[in-house]
Amino acid sequence: MSQAYCVKCRKKVDIKNEQSVTLKNGKPAKKGECPICGTKVFRIGG
């Protein structure tokens, strides 16, 4: 499980409903939700 920074909670959280995506420039990224508040979180990198 990956971690990302939640702007609302102001801390790093484990990504819920994690999905792997590829950016336009070909870099890998992860997106999902914060398990605490439900806000969308995003992290660039594999």
C-alpha positions as CSV (number, residue, x, y, z in Angstrom):
1,M,0.0,0.0,0.0
2,S,1.3,3.4,-1.0
3,Q,1.1,6.6,1.0
4,A,0.2,10.1,-0.2
5,Y,-0.1,13.5,1.5
6,C,-3.7,14.5,2.4
7,V,-4.2,18.3,2.1
8,K,-7.3,18.3,4.3
9,C,-5.8,16.1,7.1
10,R,-2.3,17.7,6.7
11,K,-0.5,14.3,7.0
12,K,0.6,11.3,5.1
13,V,-2.0,8.6,4.8
14,D,-2.4,5.2,3.1
15,I,-4.2,5.4,-0.2
16,K,-7.7,3.8,-0.2
17,N,-9.0,2.5,-3.5
18,E,-5.6,2.9,-5.1
19,Q,-5.3,3.0,-8.9
20,S,-2.1,3.1,-11.0
21,V,-2.1,5.8,-13.7
22,T,0.4,7.1,-16.2
23,L,0.9,10.9,-16.7
24,K,1.1,12.5,-20.1
25,N,4.9,12.6,-19.9
26,G,5.0,8.8,-19.2
27,K,5.7,8.9,-15.5
28,P,3.8,6.5,-13.2
29,A,1.5,7.8,-10.5
30,K,-1.0,6.6,-7.9
31,K,-4.4,8.1,-7.1
32,G,-7.1,7.3,-4.7
33,E,-8.9,8.5,-1.5
34,C,-7.9,9.4,2.0
35,P,-9.3,6.8,4.4
36,I,-10.0,9.4,7.1
37,C,-11.8,12.2,5.3
38,G,-12.4,10.8,1.8
39,T,-10.6,13.6,-0.1
40,K,-8.8,12.6,-3.3
41,V,-5.1,12.1,-2.9
42,F,-2.4,11.8,-5.6
43,R,1.2,10.7,-5.6
44,I,3.7,10.9,-8.5
45,G,6.1,7.9,-8.8
46,G,5.8,4.2,-8.8
